[in-house]
């Protein structure tokens, strides 16, 4: 296990600046997930840690070494790619053993490591097969196994589950989490999927336009967002974000008014962005919130154990939730309760949280 320090990391492509002074401190054995939309700089950051991209400014340290000038094989890292990067002509056994053979490790030690890792990943029956005879999930396990046999200081994962179907992604997420609990290696994991970030991470780093928007534990990111972007990005379905007018008694959403307390910094007549998660908007019969409004519901999504309620407040489309067995009619107004104790308020100019 090694500590990773990324300090004031900058990446330039000609005159274009892709990264703007990234600072991340990752503790030994920590599972850190970099998440954000396409083009935010998360994969570039990972590749700079791996030594696959040159560093334009700042430093990357792994353990007690600054690794800026080291080649990838000298950094004590192993990387798992999105496309698996397996040798199609080699068996599973030979794919996993290949890097150890290049390092001239004794054959008995190579065999011990490969078979031990194959047992952990349930690959033993597949050792004599070639990648073309494997499913996507099996190929991903081989790619992980090839990294694990090297016993690296740090694992780097670059969107490893993006080529799998939804069910298999869920199974592989659990497998990666169990593997980390067992091995306790330091991991940096890149994804655009906020569900992966929430379920896997000890620490989440949310990136946007080459900068860090916020970093913290999954609970901190989800329950204490610093900006409108973070509030809207994390959560499925996402947080409702509504442009509101502050009134002496609460908020005006379109033609409806909701009575609630607002931060002392906000004065009546000012505009704010109010954020509230779908879990905190429910039919009055289920809601613990004191604020209510009767609003037109135009769509009900049945998800099994729960239903999503799509409704409109003025020009804003919003989502609430209810139990899967609750019977609500579409295209009718319904009384909804808003738990405003769990509402968030943001400055519409800066996008920053008003606390």
Protein Blocks (a to p, Z undefined) as FASTA:
>chain_A
ZZdddehiacdehjacfbghiaddddehiacdddddehilmmmmmmmmnopaccfbdcdd
ehjbcfklpcfklnopacddfklopafkbcfklmmmmmmmmnopafklmmmmmmmmmmmn
opmmmmmpcfklpcfklmmmmmmmmmmmnopabdcdehkllmpcfklmmmmmmmmmmmmm
mnopacddddfbfklmmmmpmbdcddeehiafbgcdfklmmmmcfbfklmmmnocddddd
ddddddfklcaehjbccdddddfkbcghiacdddddfklgccfklpcbfbdcddddfbdc
dehjaccddddehjbccdddddfkbccdehiacdddddfklgccddfklopacZZ
